[in-house]
Amino acid sequence: MSTAIPPPPDAQAPATEARPRALFAGVEPIEVFVDLLARVETETTATEFYDRICEAICRLTTMRRSAIFLADLGRRRVRAVGAHGTSFSQLAALRPTLVDTPIAQQALLEDNVVVVSERIEEAVPPEYARLLGITTLVCVPLSAAGRAYGVICADRGGGKFDLSDGERHLLWTLGKTAALVATARNATRQQERARRLGERLDLAREVHERVMQRLFGVSLALSAGEPLSDEERERCRVEMVQALADLRRALERPLAPLPRETGTTLAADLDRLVGTPGTPVRVSWPPGLAVPPDLEPLAQSVLAEALRNVRKHASASSVEVALARDEDTFTLEVRNDGVDGTAQRGPAGGGMGLRLAAFEALQLGGVVEFGSAGEGEWRMRLVVPVEQAP
């Protein structure tokens, strides 16, 4: 049995055991989330950030266990991003979807708190219910400004229970507030990434305009095919010394990139895509091939961008993903058909996502190629050197 509770609260919350603990303790929900918001810039990982939101929800309500599931549209998956009172590693191993989680569908569609107490196996994936021993589950929409990000699932550690109207509304409000806090965090991190990217672009521009220009002039002098005079040799020496000094100054900049958090692997992404309804995805993965750990974030990013372009710019009947690796390089290629010849253009017309993927590959000494692969076909190809073990 499931019930959807509309947002407006009762004027008076009944004084029962189900009444939120925060009301007894005098803790205002907004104060807890303001504290979280104040730590947005100091959070080290996404998991720690969402763990704190789950902890705050349990502090402010009668819930004992809570978890946040977010939708990753780029990789077409739903994953656990934080938990409190339960094992996050167990939740992270689950692969729920909206199709097999009707309780989440209802919560997001109606923008209401949904409580399920009977036939729980029909509301959530059976393995989820068995894993945690759930008998009553509360599902709170995590949405704000008309955009749905995911859901908060919570219970009292097992056993059946009912919620007061006051606590239902409190949970609904916490879902809205958590969505706003998460949005603020994402915006902050995006601004930081944009700043770092700008610094790297400035570095590339400086190296090109100062170092490369000097080295190019020296190379022209050395390739003239005529003996150099003492004055010309001295000029080449001075230019080389100056180029090295310019390069040294440029490389002294603190340009360490933000750590990448994917929480998955390229193999797991591809396994999920093969079993996802929609455009068929065929994978060619040679036996024994392993993706270098340091290339996992880049490979996943390129795959996600390629699939995003397929969905936006093509009516593909199939997508082919091929991997290859030799002693020196790792290659990932994504092909699709159904391109009308104008929706996707060559490198000169690449969008921001393609350019960022190409720049990210450049940081690791690689290259991203994209463009037409024949009549009605499009290809995106990543080639990056593999660091050999000493």
N, C-alpha and C positions, 0 to 999 in steps of 0.2 A: 504494500500500500504506500503510495506517495502523495504528499500534499505540498502544494506550492503556496507560499506565504507572500502576500503583497507587501511592498515596502512600508507603507504608513504604519507607525507603531500605535499601540494602545496608549491612552493618556496615563494609565496607571499600570505598572508592571506588578503582577501578583507576587506576594511575598512567599515564595515557595523555595524548595531546595534547588530548583533549576534556575533560580535567579542568578545572573552573572556575579562572579566573585568581585569584579571590579566595582560594582555598585556598593558592596559592603566596605571595600577597602578605600573608597573615595578616589580611586585612580581614574582619571579621565582618559578615554581612548585616544583623544587627539594628542595628549601629552606623550603617550608612548610612541605614537607614529611620528611626532615632531622630533623625538629623540632619534628615531631611525633615519629620518630625513636629514638630520644634522650630520649623520655618519655616512652619508651617501658617498662623499669623496674619499673617505678613508677605508671603505670596504675593500678587502683584497680579492675575494672570490664571490661569484654569484651565489654559490651554495650557502656561504655564511650569511649573506644578505637575506636570502629568503628563509633560512633557518630562523633568523631573528623575527621575521614577520610571523612565522608559525608560532614561535614562542610567545609573541605578543598576543596573538589570538587566544592562546590557551590561558594566558594570564588574565585576559579581560573577560573571558566567558567561562562556562562550566566544562568546556571541552578539555580532554586530557591528551588527545593525539590530534595532530593536524598535519596536512601536507599540501603543497602547492604544485599543481600541474599546469604547465604553460604549453601553448601551441607554438611550434617552430615551423612557420609557413615556408621558409626557404628550403627546409629539408623534409617537409610534409610528415611531421611526426608530432607526437605529444609526449612530453617527458616530465618526470618529477624534478623539481629544481630546489626544493627545500622541505624540511620536515622537523617536527618536534614531538617527542614522546614515542617515537617509533624509529625503526631502522631505515635510514635513508638509502643505504646500499641495496636493500631489498626492494624498495620502491623504484630505484633507478633502473633495476633490471626489468621492470614491467614495461610493456609497450602498448598502452591503451590507445584507443581511437574514439572519436565521437560516435562511430557506428556501433561499437560494442559497449558504450557507456551511456545508456539512455538518461541516467540521472543528470549527467553533465549537459546533455542536449537540452533537457527541460530547463535547467537552471539558467543557461545562457540565452535560450530562446525567449523565456518569460522574464528574464532579469529578476529572478526571485530566489529565495532560499528554498531548497527542496529537501525534504526529510523522507527517507525510506526506512521502513521498519519490517516489512514482510517481503518475502521472495526477493531477497537482496541479490541473489545470483542473476536475476533478470535485469537489475539496475546497473550492475558493474560487472567487469570480467570475473568469471568464477574464481580464477586464481588469486585475484585481488582480495575477494571475500575470505577465501580459505587461508591465505597467507596471514592476514591480520585478525582473523576471528571476528569479523564485523557482523553485528546483528542489527544495529541502527546506524545509519550514515547520514550526515549532514553535508550538503553540497552547496557552496556559496559561489555565485558568479564573480569572477575577477574581471571587471569591466569598468570603463570610464569614458565619458564623452562619446558614447555610441560605439566604442570599439571594445571587442571582447579579446582578452589576453589568455584566459584560462579559467581554472576553478580552484577553490579551496575545499578540500575534503577533510572532515573532522568527525570525531566521535568521542565518547567518554571512556574509551578503553575496553569496550565490549559491553554487552547487555543492552536491553531495550530501554528507551527513555523518550520523553516528550519534551518539547521546548515551549517556554512561555513566549507570548507574542513579543514581549520586550527583548528577550534574548535573540529571537529571530531577526528583529529589526537591527539589533546591535551587530549581529553577524553580517547582515546585508550592508550596513554602513562600513564595517571593517573591510569588507571586500572592495567597496568603492575606494576607501582610503588607501588600502594596500595597492590597488591598481595605480592610483595617482603617485604614490611613493615610488613604485617600480618604474613608472614612466619618467619621473624626475631622475632616478638613478641612470636609466638608459640614456637620457638626454645628456647627463653629465659625462658619461663615458664616451658618447659619440663626439661631444665637443673636445674631449681629451684626445681621442683618436684623430680628429680633424686637425688639431694643433700639431700632433706628432707627425701626421702626414705632411702638413705644411713645412715642418722643419726638414723632413727628408727631401721634399721637393726643392727647398732652398739649397740644401747640400748638393743635390744633383746639378742644380743650375750653376752653383759656384764652381764645382769640379769641372763642369763643361766649359764655362766661360774663362776660367783661369788656368787650370791644370791642363786640360785637353788642348786648349789653344796653343799653349807653350810647347807641349809635346808634338803637336802637329807641325809647328814651325821648325822644330829640330829635325823631325823626320823628313821634311822637304829638303832641308839643307844636306842631310846625310845621303839622300837618294839622288842628288844632282848628278852623280857620275863623274864629277871633277874633283881634283884635290882641293882641300880646304886650306885657306891661308891661316896663319897663326891667329889673326884677329877673329876669323870666323869660328875656328875651333874654340877660342875663349868665349865667344858669344854663345855657342851651343852649350858649353859647360855651365855658364852663368844661368842660362834658361833652364837647364835640367835641375840645378840646385834650387832655383826659385820655384820650379814646379813641385819639387819634393817638399819644400817649405810650405807652399800653399796647401798641398794635400794633407800634410801633417796638421796644420791648423784646422782644416775642415773636419778631419777625423777626430779631433779632440772634443767635438761637440757631444753632449750626452744625448744620444738618440736611441737608447734602448727601447724596443717596442713593448707595448703592453702585453702581458702574458695572454695567450690564446686559451680559451676554455671551450672545448667542444663536447666533452662528456661522452664521446662515442668514437668510432673508427670508421674509416672509409668502407671497410668490409661490411660493417653493421648497417651503414647507410644504404649500401647497394642491396643487401639482403632485404631490407625493408621496402625499398623501391620496387624490387622484383615482385613482391607480394602485395603491392598497393594497387587497388583498382584504378583504371585510367589508361593512359598511353602505355603500351607494353615497353618494358625496359629489358634489353638483352645485354648480358655482361660477358665479356671475354677476359677471364682472369687465369693466366697460365699457372699450372700447378707449381707450388714452391715459391711463388712470387710473394714477397713481403714488402709492405710500404714502410720506408724508413720512418721511425717515430717522429723525427724532427720535421718531416714533410707531411705528416698527417693533417695538421690544420690547413695548410695550403691546398692539398689535394681535395679535402672536403669543401673548402671555399670555392675552388674552381668548379667542382661538380655541382654545387648548389647554384652558382651563377649560370652555368650552362643550362641546367634544368629550368631555372627561372626564365631564361630567354626563350626556351622551347615553349613554355606555357604562354608567354606574352606575345610572341611573334610568329608562331607557326601552328599549323593544324597537322601535327605530326601523327603518322600512323604507328611509328615505332621510334625508340631511342636506343642507340647502340653505344655501349661504354666499353672501351678496350684499354687494358693496362699492359705495360711492358717494362722490362728492366734489364739492363745489361751491367757491365762492370762499372760504367761511368755515369749512366743517366737513368732517371725514372721518367716514364711517359704515361700520361693519362689523356685519352682522347674520347670526346663525346660527339656523336653524329646524330642528326635527325633529318627527317624529310618534311615535306609539307610547307616549304618556304615559297612564297609567291614571287621572290626576286626583289622585292622592295622593302619588305618588313624588316629584314636583317641585311645590313650592309657590311662592307669590308672594313678593314682596320681603321680607315679614316673616319668612319661613322660610328665607331664603337661607343657605347654608352658609358656612364660613369662606373657601373659595376664591372664591365670588362676592363676598363682602364685601371681600376684599383686592383683587380686580379693580376693584371700584367705587371703592375708596379710591385705588388707583393711577391710575385715570382722573381722579379729582378733583384729584390733584396737577398734572395738565396742563390743568385747567379743563374736563374732560369729564365724562361721565356714563355709567354702565352700567345699562341697563334689562333686567330679566328677569322672566319670568312667563308665564302662559298666553296662547297666541295663537289660541285656538279649541278646539274639541272634539278632545282627544287631541293637541294641538300645544303646543310650548314654544318660546319665543323668547328669545334673549340678544342685546342690541343695544348697541353702543358708538358714542357720538357724542362727538367731541372737536374743539375748534376748531383750525384750521390757521393757523399763524403765517405771515403774509404777508411776502414779501421786501420790503425797503425800496426 
